[in-house]
Amino acid sequence: MKHDSYGFDTLAIRSGQRRSSELEHNEAIFTTSSFVFENAAQAAARFAGDEPGNIYSRFTNPTTQAFERRLAAMEGGEACIATASGMAAITSLCIAMLSAGDHIVSSRSIFGTTTTLFDKYLPRFGIETSFVDLTDLDDWKQSIRANTRLLFLETPSNPLSEIADIRQLADLAHENNCMLVVDNCFCTPALQRPLELGADIIVHSATKYLDGQGRIVGGAIVGPNPLVNEDIFGVIRSTGPSMSPFNAWVALKGLETLNLRMYAHSQNAIQLARFLEQHPRVERVFHPGLETNPQYELAKSQQYGFGGVVSFVVGGGRESAWKIIDSTELLSITANLGDVKTTITHPATTTHGRVSDELKARTGIGEGLIRVAVGLESIDDIVADLARGLDG
Ligand SMILES: *Cc1c(COP(=O)(O)O)cnc(C)c1O
């Protein structure tokens, strides 16, 4: 397929597939751990790297590669490698790119387990991380050192939907011989393509919107060659966090409907945000698509849509927030997101429960904050489910 000439939806449905000799219409699942060789000489050539081709599914697998080619095409990247989870993607990237003595500058508003990786485990290998305010360019500038290799961020942030100026931070990274890594989990390439804005590497949790129906755990890294196909591939081949072919197939099929789903998530989310904004018991609503959001223009300029996450603050602290959560009958009380089923969570006591009180205060994760990852049920039902607790 000539990727350059096709639109996003065509890439989502057609790219990456290579039919086997059976000429199957739909992408096949190759559930095999190893692959056979025509003869001993071919085996030797494959192991020596003199001949391309499959050897073992920890290295490559045709179904996993179909997912990788498709996601790379959708992100507009040269290469992609799939991993067993989103955290496996971030860990593999760090092992491939960093050595003892290197330094990361990371947004403070990132996925909790990524914070744990940067804060607790990487220091044991001599890699330090400085955490900065996502939207404060001076904070980023002042934290870069001679040994800084990576700038790392998520935008919009979770759960407050703050927006980073990707182009500005990509320029800053490049002026300092660093690479900008964007965790594009919240937007997916349907709503935001950071490589177009100058970012160098994308990481994904395929567990979220890429699958989109809460069925699998998976991840991926998209970026330039030879970084992805040599350095990161080498780490994955040697350390083993490969994506299973079945999970790759689920995520591959998820990509086919990604654009439709992300559009529908965004439509439902903005309707919920507007409902919450006019509700007397709601003190603040966080969603990049609200015109009242101070970063609305920036979000509009770098995203193709605003996404499915809406957070809001109610008066009365934890007690009120928990009451509203417990009054729902339809929404799922779970910290996961990126699902056709709407989920609701209390960040201060779940996803951000281990964050210190000082940091919670500084990052705005208060006791009255509720996060809804808006799914694709009828919006009237989602609104009614939240209204029950809010009106009661
Ligand atoms: C869930 C998530 C991750 C980690 O992904 P897993 O698949 O759970 O390992 C990383 N980043 C973000 C933004 C996430 O939401």
The ligand as a Tripos MOL2 file, in Angstrom:
@<TRIPOS>MOLECULE
LIG
   15    15     1     0     0
SMALL
NO_CHARGES

@<TRIPOS>ATOM
      1 C1         -2.7600    3.0440   31.2350 C.3       1 LIG1
      2 C2         -1.7230    4.0080   30.8690 C.ar      1 LIG1
      3 C3         -0.3790    3.6230   30.7590 C.ar      1 LIG1
      4 C4          0.1060    2.2270   31.0600 C.3       1 LIG1
      5 O1         -0.4510    1.2940   30.2060 O.3       1 LIG1
      6 P1         -0.6940   -0.2540   30.5910 P.3       1 LIG1
      7 O2         -1.1710   -0.8390   29.3330 O.co2     1 LIG1
      8 O3         -1.6600   -0.2660   31.7210 O.co2     1 LIG1
      9 O4          0.6410   -0.7770   31.0260 O.co2     1 LIG1
     10 C5          0.5350    4.5760   30.3450 C.ar      1 LIG1
     11 N1          0.1590    5.8390   30.0940 N.ar      1 LIG1
     12 C6         -1.1140    6.2500   30.2100 C.ar      1 LIG1
     13 C7         -1.4660    7.6580   29.9010 C.3       1 LIG1
     14 C8         -2.0940    5.3560   30.6030 C.ar      1 LIG1
     15 O5         -3.3570    5.7780   30.7300 O.3       1 LIG1
@<TRIPOS>BOND
     1     1     2 1
     2     2     3 ar
     3     2    14 ar
     4     3     4 1
     5     3    10 ar
     6     4     5 1
     7     5     6 1
     8     6     7 2
     9     6     8 1
    10     6     9 1
    11    10    11 ar
    12    11    12 ar
    13    12    13 1
    14    12    14 ar
    15    14    15 1
@<TRIPOS>SUBSTRUCTURE
     1 LIG1         1 GROUP 0 **** ****
